[in-house]
Every structure is written in structure tokens, then in C-alpha cells.
Amino acid sequence: MPAWSPLMLSRLTGRHLDAYRHPQAELWARVTAWALPDWPGSWYHLGLVYKRQARWHASQRANAAAGKLHPEYEPAWWNMGIAATARGDWGEARRAWTAYGIDLPEGSGAPDMNIGLTPIRLDPEGRAEVVWTMRLDPARARIVSVPLPPSNRRYGDVVLHDGVPTGERVLDGEAVPVFDELELLVQSPYGTFHADVRVEEGEDFADLVELSETHGVRAQNWTATIRHLPREVSEGSAPAFEDLPIEETAQLGIAARTQEDARAFLTAWTRARAGRELLDLHLGLRGTEVTA
């Protein structure tokens, strides 16, 4: 075989990956690992290809090989942590995060760390909706927004996410990174209900979230809070947004286990202030326990 350099081989793999030519990327990554088995980058790039293909066991093995050759190779440990998390292999996930330099809570299971609110981009190559989540550990997050039904994600879903920032959002005046979703790990019991409501002009919806929580559901004013951004804006430094004003009607997203729960909340909410009226309520996305 020609004496090709590691840089040339890794660039060939990367070029195919960037173009979503996964079979060709895998071929060159495997060639690189065969030709340069003592170079940790060869195993890292093979693990990266498997990560893009969601072949988690293979990705975990390849990244572990890279980490064994170069114990300070941080990208390999990070991707090994993602792959082990996808498989629920918590012992190996903990080993990877520790090797990366992350302090974990004691235990042997999933390292629930409650890192904080984090924006995650769902279906990044499709609709690319950005939602707020509670980040549980370096690779898992629980959705706390009410996503639009076409996202096929729900309030309470636990998703696996990447560790490379792809844009920013603003939280309490500070820029926070956006991470891309990789796959669904645990489906929520909550379904997503779509409600159309009529309100007085200038309605502030200040009591929407608090009242929904007292009824065991989660509500979001989709009309006021969702914006359709060009990709280059979404993946850049997005400015802080204020809620859009509501003129007469609004679309609400309601996360609830049953339609009766959603309707009971909306009945209480419309009665709490004059001028509110429920126009329509229907199921948008079923959860594991939803009955329509």
C-alpha cells in the first residue's frame, strides 16, 4: 500500500462524512485503521463514522481503542461516553467521562448530574426545532419545552445529544451553547395536545405555565415563543427574543397524559380571566400513556 499520511487519510474520511457518504467514509476509516493501527486518530475517526451511523457498540469499541493508545485523547473519550450512554453501558460511560476529566457523582448507574437548562436541536437534518431541556449528564437531556408534534418528540422525552456546539441561545442574559440531538433514549408518557384559544388583545399569558403545573400538565404558548429562523441564524449567535404579542387567537401546546387532563387545565385557565375562550383541542402526538 502507498505510504499515505495520517492527515491525508483522515481528510478523505472527513470529506465523505461531511457529504453524508457514510459507506465511503467507513471504507476510508477502516483502511486508515488497518494501515495505521498504532495511530489513535485512525480509531477515533472510525468511531466517528460509526457514531454518525448510530452503530453505538462499534463506536464505543473504536473510541476505547483510541483512548487506550492515547489516554489524553479527549475527543475519543467524549465520543466513547456518548456511545456507552446510548447503550446504557453506565460503567463504560462513567469511565469515559472520568478519563475526559469530568467529576461524576458516586454510583454505578446513570450519572444524574442536573447540569442545567440547555437548548437542544431536535432532528437537526430535518425540521431542526430547538427546544429547552434539563441536561442530565454530558450526553443526556430531558425535554422541558413542549415541542411541535412534527418533531416526533414530547415534553419529558430523554434524548441523546452531541457535544459539539451548533449555535447559541440566551438564558438569563448569558449565551449558552446549542447541541444537536442524536436519538431518542426514553419516550415520555406525555402526549402533545394542540389548543386554539381566543384571548383579549395584549394577553400576557403570565399564569399559563404556573397554572398548568398545578394541573399536572405542561403548557407553552407556541404563537408567542416559536420563531422560524434561517439555518445560518439558528446555528449562529441567536439574539435574545421577547415573546411575540398576541392579537386575538393563539396556539398552545399542552403536554398531558390524557385529553381529559388537558381539557381540565384549559377550562380552569379560560375561567381565570374574562375574554379567554377555548376554540379547539386535539391530539397532536401520542405519548406512552396517552388516551385521546
C-alpha positions as CSV (number, residue, x, y, z in Angstrom):
1,M,0.0,0.0,0.0
2,P,1.3,3.6,-0.7
3,A,2.8,5.4,2.3
4,W,-0.2,7.8,2.8
5,S,0.0,10.2,5.6
6,P,-2.4,10.1,8.6
7,L,-3.6,13.6,7.6
8,M,-4.4,12.6,4.1
9,L,-6.4,9.5,5.2
10,S,-8.3,11.4,7.9
11,R,-9.2,14.1,5.3
12,L,-10.5,11.5,2.9
13,T,-12.7,10.1,5.7
14,G,-13.8,13.6,6.8
15,R,-14.7,14.7,3.2
16,H,-17.0,11.7,2.8
17,L,-18.6,12.3,6.3
18,D,-19.2,15.9,5.6
19,A,-21.0,14.9,2.3
20,Y,-23.0,12.2,4.2
21,R,-21.4,9.5,2.1
22,H,-21.2,7.1,5.1
23,P,-20.2,3.9,3.2
24,Q,-17.3,5.6,1.6
25,A,-16.3,7.3,4.9
26,E,-16.4,3.9,6.6
27,L,-14.3,2.4,3.9
28,W,-11.5,5.0,4.3
29,A,-11.7,4.9,8.1
30,R,-11.3,1.2,8.1
31,V,-8.4,1.5,5.6
32,T,-6.8,4.0,7.9
33,A,-7.2,1.8,11.0
34,W,-5.7,-1.1,9.0
35,A,-2.7,0.9,7.7
36,L,-2.0,2.9,10.9
37,P,-3.2,0.7,13.8
38,D,-0.9,2.5,16.3
39,W,-2.2,6.0,15.4
40,P,-5.1,6.8,17.8
41,G,-6.6,9.2,15.2
42,S,-7.4,6.2,13.0
43,W,-9.6,4.6,15.6
44,Y,-11.1,7.9,16.6
45,H,-12.2,8.6,13.0
46,L,-13.6,5.1,12.7
47,G,-15.5,5.6,15.9
48,L,-16.8,8.9,14.5
49,V,-18.1,7.2,11.4
50,Y,-19.9,4.6,13.5
51,K,-21.3,7.4,15.7
52,R,-22.8,9.1,12.6
53,Q,-24.3,5.8,11.7
54,A,-25.6,5.3,15.3
55,R,-23.7,2.0,15.5
56,W,-23.0,2.5,19.1
57,H,-21.3,-0.7,20.1
58,A,-18.8,-0.3,17.2
59,S,-18.3,3.4,18.0
60,Q,-17.6,2.6,21.7
61,R,-15.0,0.0,20.8
62,A,-13.2,2.1,18.3
63,N,-13.0,5.2,20.6
64,A,-11.9,3.0,23.5
65,A,-9.1,1.8,21.3
66,A,-8.1,5.4,20.6
67,G,-8.2,6.2,24.3
68,K,-6.0,3.2,25.1
69,L,-3.4,4.3,22.6
70,H,-3.5,7.9,23.8
71,P,-5.0,8.3,27.3
72,E,-5.2,12.1,26.9
73,Y,-7.1,12.0,23.6
74,E,-10.2,13.9,24.8
75,P,-12.4,13.7,21.7
76,A,-12.2,9.9,21.7
77,W,-13.2,9.7,25.4
78,W,-16.1,12.1,24.7
79,N,-17.4,10.0,21.8
80,M,-16.9,6.8,23.8
81,G,-19.1,8.4,26.6
82,I,-21.8,9.2,24.1
83,A,-21.8,5.7,22.6
84,A,-21.8,4.0,26.0
85,T,-24.6,6.2,27.1
86,A,-26.7,5.3,24.0
87,R,-26.2,1.6,25.0
88,G,-26.9,2.1,28.7
89,D,-23.4,0.9,29.5
90,W,-23.1,3.1,32.5
91,G,-19.8,1.6,33.8
92,E,-18.0,2.4,30.5
93,A,-19.8,5.8,30.2
94,R,-18.5,6.7,33.6
95,R,-15.0,5.5,32.7
96,A,-15.1,7.7,29.6
97,W,-16.3,10.8,31.3
98,T,-13.8,10.4,34.1
99,A,-11.0,9.9,31.6
100,Y,-12.1,13.1,29.9
101,G,-11.8,14.9,33.2
102,I,-15.4,15.2,34.4
103,D,-16.2,14.8,38.1
104,L,-19.1,12.5,38.4
105,P,-21.4,11.8,41.3
106,E,-20.7,8.5,43.1
107,G,-22.6,5.4,42.0
108,S,-22.7,2.8,39.3
109,G,-25.7,3.7,37.2
110,A,-26.6,6.7,35.0
111,P,-24.7,9.7,36.4
112,D,-27.6,12.1,37.0
113,M,-25.9,15.4,37.3
114,N,-28.6,18.0,36.6
115,I,-26.2,20.3,34.7
116,G,-28.9,22.9,34.0
117,L,-31.1,24.2,31.2
118,T,-29.7,23.6,27.8
119,P,-31.1,24.2,24.3
120,I,-31.1,21.0,22.1
121,R,-31.8,21.0,18.3
122,L,-34.2,18.1,17.5
123,D,-34.0,16.4,14.1
124,P,-31.0,18.6,13.1
125,E,-31.0,17.5,9.5
126,G,-34.8,17.9,9.2
127,R,-37.1,20.4,10.9
128,A,-34.3,21.4,13.3
129,E,-36.5,22.7,16.1
130,V,-34.6,24.0,19.1
131,V,-36.2,23.3,22.5
132,W,-35.1,23.7,26.1
133,T,-34.1,20.7,28.1
134,M,-32.7,19.9,31.5
135,R,-29.2,18.4,30.8
136,L,-28.8,15.3,33.0
137,D,-25.2,14.4,32.2
138,P,-22.7,15.2,29.3
139,A,-24.8,13.3,26.7
140,R,-28.4,13.1,28.0
141,A,-31.1,15.7,28.3
142,R,-34.8,15.7,29.3
143,I,-37.1,18.0,27.2
144,V,-38.8,20.7,29.3
145,S,-40.4,22.6,26.4
146,V,-43.5,21.4,24.6
147,P,-42.1,20.5,21.1
148,L,-44.3,20.8,18.0
149,P,-45.8,17.5,17.0
150,P,-43.9,17.1,13.7
151,S,-40.7,16.9,15.7
152,N,-41.9,13.5,17.0
153,R,-40.6,14.5,20.4
154,R,-42.5,15.2,23.6
155,Y,-42.2,17.1,26.9
156,G,-40.4,14.7,29.2
157,D,-38.6,12.7,26.5
158,V,-34.9,11.9,27.3
159,V,-32.7,12.4,24.3
160,L,-29.1,11.6,23.5
161,H,-27.2,14.6,22.2
162,D,-23.8,15.5,20.7
163,G,-21.1,17.5,22.5
164,V,-20.2,19.9,19.6
165,P,-21.9,23.3,20.0
166,T,-24.0,24.3,16.9
167,G,-25.2,27.8,17.7
168,E,-26.2,29.7,20.8
169,R,-29.3,30.9,22.7
170,V,-29.6,33.3,25.5
171,L,-30.5,32.3,29.1
172,D,-30.7,34.9,31.8
173,G,-28.7,37.2,29.7
174,E,-25.9,34.7,29.1
175,A,-25.1,32.9,25.8
176,V,-25.5,29.1,26.2
177,P,-24.5,26.5,23.5
178,V,-27.0,24.5,21.4
179,F,-26.3,20.8,20.9
180,D,-27.7,18.5,18.3
181,E,-29.9,15.6,19.2
182,L,-28.6,12.2,18.2
183,E,-31.5,9.9,19.1
184,L,-34.4,9.3,21.5
185,L,-33.5,7.3,24.6
186,V,-36.6,7.3,26.7
187,Q,-40.1,8.2,25.5
188,S,-42.3,10.3,27.8
189,P,-45.7,9.2,29.0
190,Y,-47.0,12.7,28.0
191,G,-48.7,13.3,24.7
192,T,-48.8,16.7,22.9
193,F,-52.2,18.4,22.5
194,H,-52.8,21.4,20.3
195,A,-55.2,24.0,21.6
196,D,-56.5,27.1,19.8
197,V,-57.7,29.8,22.1
198,R,-59.2,33.3,21.7
199,V,-57.9,35.9,24.1
200,E,-58.1,39.7,24.6
201,E,-55.6,41.8,22.7
202,G,-52.4,42.1,24.6
203,E,-53.0,39.0,26.7
204,D,-49.7,38.3,28.6
205,F,-50.3,34.6,29.4
206,A,-48.4,35.2,32.6
207,D,-50.3,32.4,34.5
208,L,-50.1,29.8,31.8
209,V,-47.1,27.8,32.9
210,E,-47.8,28.1,36.7
211,L,-51.4,27.1,36.4
212,S,-50.6,24.2,34.1
213,E,-48.1,22.8,36.6
214,T,-50.8,22.8,39.3
215,H,-52.9,20.6,37.0
216,G,-50.1,18.1,36.3
217,V,-49.7,19.2,32.7
218,R,-47.2,21.5,30.9
219,A,-48.3,24.3,28.6
220,Q,-46.4,26.5,26.2
221,N,-47.7,29.4,24.1
222,W,-46.4,28.3,20.7
223,T,-47.7,31.5,19.0
224,A,-45.6,33.8,21.2
225,T,-42.5,31.7,21.7
226,I,-41.7,29.9,18.4
227,R,-39.8,31.5,15.6
228,H,-38.8,30.1,12.2
229,L,-35.1,31.1,11.7
230,P,-32.9,30.6,8.7
231,R,-30.4,27.8,9.3
232,E,-27.4,30.2,9.4
233,V,-29.2,32.2,12.1
234,S,-30.2,29.2,14.1
235,E,-26.7,27.8,14.1
236,G,-25.1,31.2,14.9
237,S,-25.3,33.5,17.9
238,A,-29.0,34.0,18.1
239,P,-30.2,37.2,19.9
240,A,-32.4,37.2,23.0
241,F,-36.0,37.1,21.9
242,E,-39.0,38.6,23.7
243,D,-42.4,36.9,23.4
244,L,-44.3,38.0,20.3
245,P,-47.5,40.0,21.0
246,I,-50.8,38.2,20.8
247,E,-53.7,39.9,19.0
248,E,-56.8,37.7,19.2
249,T,-56.0,34.0,18.8
250,A,-53.1,31.8,19.9
251,Q,-51.9,28.3,19.5
252,L,-50.9,26.5,22.7
253,G,-49.0,23.3,23.2
254,I,-50.3,21.2,26.1
255,A,-48.3,18.2,27.4
256,A,-50.7,15.9,29.2
257,R,-51.3,12.2,29.8
258,T,-54.9,12.3,28.7
259,Q,-57.1,14.7,26.8
260,E,-59.3,15.0,29.9
261,D,-56.3,16.4,31.8
262,A,-55.5,18.9,29.0
263,R,-59.2,20.0,28.8
264,A,-59.5,20.3,32.6
265,F,-56.5,22.6,32.7
266,L,-57.7,24.7,29.8
267,T,-61.2,25.0,31.4
268,A,-59.5,26.3,34.6
269,W,-57.3,28.7,32.6
270,T,-60.1,30.2,30.5
271,R,-62.2,30.7,33.6
272,A,-59.4,32.5,35.4
273,R,-59.7,35.6,33.3
274,A,-62.5,37.2,31.2
275,G,-62.1,37.1,27.4
276,R,-60.5,33.7,27.2
277,E,-62.2,31.0,25.1
278,L,-61.1,27.5,24.0
279,L,-61.8,27.1,20.3
280,D,-60.4,23.7,19.6
281,L,-58.4,20.9,21.3
282,H,-56.9,17.9,19.5
283,L,-54.2,15.3,20.0
284,G,-51.0,16.1,18.0
285,L,-48.6,13.4,19.2
286,R,-49.4,10.4,21.4
287,G,-47.2,9.5,24.5
288,T,-46.8,6.1,26.1
289,E,-49.8,6.6,28.3
290,V,-52.0,9.0,26.4
291,T,-55.7,8.3,25.8
292,A,-57.4,10.7,23.5
